[in-house]
Amino acid sequence: MTFNFLTLTKQDLLRMFACFILGMIFGITLFNLLVAQQLDQLIFEKEELLSKIDNQQTQLNNLEESLAQERRKVIKNLSIDIENKLDKHIKQELKKDIFEILKTLIGRDISKVDGKLLAGTLDQRTVIIEKKSYQLNLIWIIIQANSSFSFKVIEKE
């Protein structure tokens, strides 16, 4: 009697190799079926999160820009006072003419307004109303969001 312990023939080796290959193919296929759905879901979630990050970055940039503009203080209103006892119609025309001179200040950044230049432009200025000359003497200026200008007016002859 011959004892064939651990002896394999060529056909036995080929069968074992074929079973191994089939097992690997079956295992890889099963692995793909189980993991592919999760992998697809993870890829989808990653793209979704990247899209959210992009949207939020855009929102953040817009909000920062808006906040920077809000911090910027601009002149919104001009108030002109004339401290003389002139005819109310003359005062009204003087205010109108002074406003025409100053209206370009509205919307301008307060930090960029040169008060000395503004005072030099307005003080001792002559305005003509109804063929009469009036000299503007600047008393004070307040430059803020609601800017104020005060004048003493002298009628010239």
Stockholm file with secondary structure:
# STOCKHOLM 1.0

chainA/1-157         MTFNFLTLTKQDLLRMFACFILGMIFGITLFNLLVAQQLDQLIFEKEELLSKIDNQQTQLNNLEESLAQERRKVIKNLSIDIENKLDKHIKQELKKDIFEILKTLIGRDISKVDGKLLAGTLDQRTVIIEKKSYQLNLIWIIIQANSSFSFKVIEKE
#=GR chainA/1-157 SS CCCCTTCCCHHHHHHHHHHHHHHHHHHHHHHHHHHHHHHHHHHHHHHHHHHHHHHHHHHHHHHHHHHHHHHSCBCCEEEEEECSCCCHHHHHHHHHHHHHHHGGGTTSBGGGCCHHHHHHHHTTEEEEETTEEEEEEEEEEECSSEEEEEEEEEEEC
#=GC SS_cons         CCCCTTCCCHHHHHHHHHHHHHHHHHHHHHHHHHHHHHHHHHHHHHHHHHHHHHHHHHHHHHHHHHHHHHHSCBCCEEEEEECSCCCHHHHHHHHHHHHHHHGGGTTSBGGGCCHHHHHHHHTTEEEEETTEEEEEEEEEEECSSEEEEEEEEEEEC
//
